[in-house]
Amino acid sequence: MAYTEDELRELSERAGVPQDYLQRLTAAEEPDPLDPRGDHILAKKLNIVFDHHLAKCIASPDPIGALREFGFSETADALSAKL
């Protein structure tokens, strides 16, 4: 379902999520000549969600703790082993 800029802005404010995040999610549904049947829409959306939450974790005061809190335990373990 396509949303206008105003609708996305309103949704962003109501939900408390960045507007660019919502724009990226809606853009993932747009027709793609390389994926005419839309077989990869879910994978594109999951990638956007993963990217969004990973960025939030990394930007937090305790990135490793935030990763663990979101369930990214393997990533947290790998980072803590390198530090």
C-alpha positions in Angstrom: 0.0 0.0 0.0 1.5 3.3 -1.1 1.5 6.2 1.4 2.0 9.9 0.8 4.7 11.9 2.5 2.2 13.5 4.8 0.8 10.1 5.8 4.3 8.7 6.4 5.1 11.8 8.5 1.9 11.3 10.6 2.6 7.6 11.0 6.2 8.3 12.1 5.0 10.8 14.7 2.3 8.5 16.0 4.6 5.4 16.2 7.7 7.2 17.3 9.9 5.7 14.6 12.0 7.7 12.1 10.2 8.7 8.9 13.1 7.5 6.7 12.7 4.0 8.2 9.1 3.9 7.2 10.0 5.2 3.7 12.5 2.5 3.3 10.0 -0.2 4.3 7.4 1.1 1.8 10.0 1.4 -0.9 10.8 -2.3 -0.5 7.3 -3.0 -1.8 7.7 -1.0 -5.0 8.0 -3.0 -8.2 11.5 -4.1 -9.0 12.4 -5.1 -12.6 15.0 -7.5 -11.2 12.3 -9.2 -9.0 9.1 -8.9 -11.1 7.1 -11.5 -9.0 8.1 -9.8 -5.7 9.7 -12.9 -4.3 12.3 -10.8 -2.4 10.1 -8.2 -0.8 10.1 -9.9 2.6 13.9 -10.3 2.5 14.3 -6.6 1.7 12.0 -5.6 4.5 13.8 -7.9 7.0 17.1 -6.4 6.0 15.7 -2.9 6.6 14.4 -3.9 10.1 17.7 -5.6 11.0 19.7 -2.5 9.8 17.4 -0.2 11.8 17.8 -2.2 15.1 21.5 -2.9 14.7 22.1 0.8 14.2 20.1 1.6 17.3 22.2 -0.9 19.3 25.5 0.3 18.0 24.6 3.9 18.8 23.6 3.1 22.4 25.9 3.9 25.3 26.4 0.1 25.8 26.4 -1.4 22.3 27.1 -5.0 23.4 24.5 -4.9 26.1 21.9 -3.5 23.6 22.8 -6.2 21.1 22.1 -8.8 23.7 18.9 -7.1 24.7 17.6 -7.2 21.1 18.6 -10.9 20.8 21.7 -10.4 18.7 23.7 -12.6 21.0 26.1 -14.0 18.4 27.0 -10.5 17.3 27.4 -9.4 20.9 29.7 -12.3 21.6 31.8 -11.6 18.5 32.2 -8.0 19.4 33.0 -8.6 23.0 35.7 -11.2 22.0 37.3 -8.5 19.8 37.4 -5.8 22.5 
